[in-house]
Amino acid sequence: MPETPHGDIYFEFTVIGRNVKVSAIDAATGTEISILGPATASQSDLQRIALQKLMIRLKAAG
């Protein structure tokens, strides 16, 4: 489980047909984002993209 300056990040992967929904949740703030990617993509790539999106959201929130 990755850690950020805020604390731990939790990931959830849900297969939806040919796609995978990845949710990333910041444990400290409860902030959650989701992305949708192809099921053929690697889990690490999808996790990295979701983490980047979460970091952008957390930075925008202050």
Secondary structure per residue as TSV (DSSP state, phi and psi in degrees):
chain	resnum	aa	ss	phi	psi
A	1	M	-	360.0	122.4
A	2	P	-	-66.5	156.5
A	3	E	E	-125.5	143.1
A	4	T	E	-122.9	176.7
A	5	P	T	-57.7	-22.6
A	6	H	T	-82.7	-25.1
A	7	G	E	134.2	-151.1
A	8	D	E	-75.9	153.1
A	9	I	E	-120.7	131.8
A	10	Y	E	-106.6	139.8
A	11	F	E	-120.0	142.8
A	12	E	E	-129.8	129.3
A	13	F	E	-113.0	125.3
A	14	T	E	-128.1	118.9
A	15	V	E	-79.5	129.2
A	16	I	E	-129.5	93.3
A	17	G	T	63.1	-120.8
A	18	R	T	-91.7	8.1
A	19	N	E	-120.9	165.0
A	20	V	E	-127.8	128.0
A	21	K	E	-94.1	126.4
A	22	V	E	-114.9	122.8
A	23	S	E	-107.6	136.1
A	24	A	E	-122.0	129.4
A	25	I	E	-124.8	127.9
A	26	D	E	-82.1	119.1
A	27	A	T	-63.5	-34.2
A	28	A	T	-72.9	-39.1
A	29	T	T	-107.4	-17.1
A	30	G	-	78.9	5.7
A	31	T	-	-67.8	133.5
A	32	E	E	-130.3	139.2
A	33	I	E	-129.3	163.3
A	34	S	E	-136.8	147.0
A	35	I	E	-131.1	162.4
A	36	L	E	-125.9	130.1
A	37	G	E	-140.4	169.8
A	38	P	E	-69.4	144.0
A	39	A	T	-64.9	-18.3
A	40	T	T	-80.9	-12.6
A	41	A	S	-71.9	152.4
A	42	S	-	-73.0	148.1
A	43	Q	H	-60.0	-38.6
A	44	S	H	-66.4	-36.9
A	45	D	H	-65.9	-44.8
A	46	L	H	-64.4	-39.6
A	47	Q	H	-65.3	-41.4
A	48	R	H	-62.8	-43.3
A	49	I	H	-65.1	-43.2
A	50	A	H	-63.1	-40.1
A	51	L	H	-64.6	-41.6
A	52	Q	H	-60.9	-43.6
A	53	K	H	-64.1	-41.5
A	54	L	H	-63.7	-42.1
A	55	M	H	-62.5	-38.9
A	56	I	H	-63.8	-43.8
A	57	R	H	-62.8	-43.5
A	58	L	H	-66.5	-38.5
A	59	K	H	-65.7	-40.4
A	60	A	H	-66.5	-32.3
A	61	A	H	-76.7	-12.8
A	62	G	-	96.4	360.0
